[in-house]
Structures are given as C-alpha cells and as structure tokens.
Amino acid sequence: MENGDVPLFRADIEEAGYEPGHPIVQDVTLTVHSGERVGLLGPNGAGKSTLMKGMLGQLPHWKGKIAWHDEVEKSSKGSLMSSRIAYIPEHPILYERMTLWEHLVLAAAAGGIPEEVFRERAEKLLRRFRLFASKHEYPFKFSKGMQQKTMLIIGFLLQPELYLVDEPFIGLDPGAVMELLDALEEERSRGAAVLLTTHVLDSAERLCDRFVLVHNGGVAASGTLEDIRNIAKCGAEARLFDCFHKLTYLDEEQP
Amino acid sequence: MMPKSITDEFRPNRYQPIPMFLERVLANWKASWKIWRMVMDWATWLYILLPGLFIFGGMYRDLLRDPPEGLDRSFLVLIYISLGLLQLIGKYRTFAEPGDGLFLHRHARWNKGKILSGFVYGFLMRLSVSALLVAIAAPLLLQIFKLTSGYLVILILYCSISGYAWILLKDRLSQLRQGWGRSLVLICSYIVFIIVFVLLAEYGQESTAVLGSAIIPMAAVAAWLMWLRHRMQGTFLHEIATENALYAAKVKWILKEAMDKKPTPMLRRPMLFPRSQPLLKHRDDTSRLLDSWFKSALRRVDLYYPMLYFASIGIAAVSLPPLLLAVLVWLALPMLVMLMLQRQWSKWLTEPYIALFNWRIEMLEQAANKVRVWGALPTMILWAIVIGVKIGLAYGGASWFAVAAAPIAGYFWLQFVNEIFASIKVFRQD
C-alpha cells in the first residue's frame, strides 16, 4: 500500500466555535492520509484556524467526531492531541526563560526522543534553519521570523505522524521557506502527513497534494488542483489563486 | 422618507500638535482619575483616607504648636530628600501613541509641536509637584525653622528647574544606553543627583543668593538638554515605551491581585547556565523535564523570591521560640513550602509552551515528587542547621552532633511529608 492510501485520521465536525450557539465552523468532514499534504485554504475569518484548534481540542464548544484511524474504536470523539502530532501555531508559543536549546530538550523529553537521536536531529535542524549560532539565546528575544523557525525546528524534531501547521510561511525569509518546503518533502517520504493552513497560495499549490477550501464556516470545495479547477469552472491552466478568487470573492454579493 | 444622513466628523484642526497634545493630557488625567476612583470608593474615603487626613492634620498641628525639643534644622534634610526623591520619579513625556507612527510621525511640524509641548508640560509638572510639597511643608518651614518666604519661592524654583533638568537627563541616558549599563548609569545618577540636590538646598538656607545662583547653571543645563532632545532623531519607540511603562506603573498595583506580572528577560542570553548547561544529569525524560523546571525557577525572580522570603521567616520561626516549639515548627514548615512549590509547579505546567506537549501522567507525577522534595530540601537543611545549633547551645558537648544529624532527619521527614502529598488526589496529575 502507498503512503497516501492509508487513512490517518478522520474528523466529522458538526459545529465548532468559541461561544455556544455561534458556531464558526459547521458540517466539515476531513480525512487525511499518511504521507499526504493537505492545504486548508480560505479567506480571512473563514474558520481555518478554528478548525485546527478544534482538532487539537482547544475549543470550548465542539460537536462531532474525531479520531485516528487506528484508534477509531476506542475514541470516537475528542481531539488529535497526542504525541503523534506536532502543532506549529501561527503565533509562536515560547517560554521566556528557556534558551532555544532548552526548548528543544523539553520537546524531546515530551516526545521521548533518546539523547543521541535528539542531538543529531537538533543540530541538523538548527543548521538547516540557520539558528545554530543562536541556540543558547532566548527565542523570546528573537525576531518574528526566527521565532517561527524555532517553532518549525521543534515540530520537525519530534518527527510525528501528522503536522498541523498554521500559516507556516508568515515571517519566513525566502531561504527559510525553501528549507521548510524541503523538510516537509523529506517528512512526506517518511510517511508523515501535513495539514496546513495558508494564504500563500503559490507555495500551497507547489506543496499540497489536496486542498480543502473553507468558506463561511463550511467546505466550499475540496480535492486536487484539478478537482478545484472543475468546481470553480476555471480552465485547465488556471492557478490555485484564480480558483480561490472565483470561489470566495466573486460569488459574494457586495453591500 | 429617507432617514437623515449622518455626516461623519471632519475636524482637521484637531490634529494640530498643541490641541492634540492637550487632548491627550486631558485623557491621561481622566484615565488616572478613573483608576484612582476604582480604589478610592466611599468606604476607602470614610474608613481610611478621611481618618488618615484628620490624624495627619492633627499631628501636624500639634507639631506646629508644640514642637519636640529635638526638632532642629537637621530635620530639614529629610524634607530636602523628599523633595529630591519627588524629582527623581518624573519623566519627560510626549504622550506619543503607537498610531502616530502611521501618519503624524512623518510630519516635522507635528514632531516639533509634540516635543515642545512635552517640554512645557514637563516643566509645569515639576513646578506643580514641587510647589505642592513646599506648600504643605511651608507652615513648618516658616514657623518652626524660621525660613523666609523668599527662600521658599527660590526653593520651589530650584526644585522645579533641577527636577526638570534631571528628567531630560534621564530621558537622554535611557536612550543612549541599554541593559545593565543603563541601569548602572541611572542608579549612579540618582545618587549624585540626590547628594548634590540636598547639599545645595541645605547650603542655600544660609544664603538664598547661593541657591538662586545655583538655578542659573541648572537652567543652562536644562536648556542644553532641551536643545539636544529637540535635535535627536529616532526617539519615537522610546517615547512609546515611556508611555507604556508609565501606564503599567499606574495600573499594576491596582491589578496586582487580579493578574500576575511575569517578568521577562532583559538579556538575549541567560546569566545562569548561559550555554544551556544541564543542572541535572539527563538520565531520562523526567530528569529533562525537571532540569527545565529547576533552571526556569532559578532564572525567574518571581518564583524564587517567595521561597527566599519564606526561608528567612522560617529561620526566625525556628530560632526564636523554645527548643521544643522550634522543633514542632520546623516539622510543620515543610508542608507550607511544599504547597508553595506544588502551586508553582502546577502553574508552570500551564505555561503555553509547556502545555503544547502531551505529557505522560506517570512522568508528571514522578517530576512533581522531585520538585517538592528537592525544591524544599535547601530550606529544610537551613532550618535543620538552626535547630542543630539550638540543641548544641542548649545541651553542649555531644549534642552538637545534632548540627549534622538534623539535616539528615529533615531529609527523611521531607520524604515522609511528600508521600502524604502524593497520596492526596488533588496533588496528583490525573
């Protein structure tokens, strides 16, 4: 069986939001396979980040089922939060009083990574994302881009089965974006799946195998680029950007 | 019928530097008043402030009517120090707001108006606070110390101008230096300012002309600093930081019970373990987690200060009472220390970065046990040594052996108390 044929998890979300009676996301079904890279796209306020937070069990109001494919019997509702995932949030989450190296040590402790493996992976990633020289500094004092790289390094260090990545390209310089794309490609070949939200459609088009377009809290379109072109009634050469524009902006009535 | 359209406000004159500065000053004082009103409700006035004013007024009146024999001119130094300290807390303000960076900050006219308005405001504030304090002290200064009203007028001017020169100097030093260098320079400047201020004020009692003539070079220094400040470029972020710091200082003591203020690091690298060296050997994942906790705790003043205070109070609690009571206190104190440590540990686990990971319950339980025992051990040993010394002093001879034995007994007692903690469900991680 190929990587992309093995279902990893399935989420059936009836509704999710921050207040009861005011769902941000409704009736969304999402399946991600091993080794697959799925782009969760949508305009500002469409509900992408809410959907991701819902899958992590971080939302106060949530109805639906979510389960790892191999654990479906024992957990039909809940979240994906486990040592099987790495969540890379849009806004870096860091601890003020730990150096970059100590952040990695703590992540390795949580992930149960043996010391030799940890050292090898950490040093490789630090060099890859050009943060080796800053490893004994507080990431809290880093620039936004360096903090984002820190979060990526932590995510890649864990080598999970699934990456949940929220707006990974924001704040990264072009070199770091290239390294990120390469690292994700390597992780795909290892069998890891990636679910990412982004507004950078060019990179998403290059990176993702499949797209889920969220609009007004629901799924407006999903599938491969070709499927999206068909749904949006765009030509065979149309870019994801054009399809996105057509599906989200042109069908909206102006006030 | 169509509803009458509402015309959006268009008042471009509002955005002239001086009217806008005045608007912001007014808003600032309104906000300050609101904050004070939160604290000073009718009950505070009735039970604390009015009785306080009444008592203070009565004491002041008694002091004027019947001054104590020892009240001589050396007391004036205290008044001068108070006046000097009052100048130290001042800051040069421009009431800049982050939004100014979008448009207003680009216009030289706006910047000039803002800076000049800040000069006027700064001087008027110095003049007001100095005059207020001198006015309160005036009956004492005139009646008891027989100073002249002319001297008081000169004193007000001296305070205002020296205070004004000081706030401009502080503003400049804050912008020219960073980190520890800035703190060091500012502390040295505080000390020099207070010494010079008090000496000149004291010397001026004998000769008003001396104090009056001291004002001239201070005014010249202030004018020179104003000129430098006016020419200085790239001060916008500093102005925003000043305003933010003043606002935080204004509200933090009111909100201190409602929210914890977590200090953030000033330096890029930690001073303790600067190369991320482990404090504990990384034998397993639990020891890695513990290592992170202990190093974080040692780097965070807000976490270990309460422990230092408690250790000091504990030393007093075991050294002052009779031996038997001291031993009982010594045995009871670790429970409080462990409660404090448990609270800090639990709170640390909810830090967003730590909570990002899915921690294994057995790992958290093992770590919590060690946090309580190892965290409490230094204070327990310290108190044990005090107990040992007490025993040695009370019985002499071989009983001095207690200085070595008590810490060992303390360790086992800690383990025992910790087992009780671990068996209580609320302290478990499940």
Interface residues (C-beta under 8 A of the other chain):
Chain A: M81 S82 S83 Y87 I93 L94 Y95 E96 R97 M98 T99 W101 E102 H103 V105 L106 A107 A108 A109 A110 G111 G112 E115 K135 H136 E137 Y138 F140 K141
Chain B: K262 T264 P265 L267 R268 R269 P270 F273 P274 R275 S276 P278 H282 D285 T286 R288 L289 D291 S292 K295 S296 R299 R300 E351 P352 Y353 I354 L356 F357 N358 W359 R360
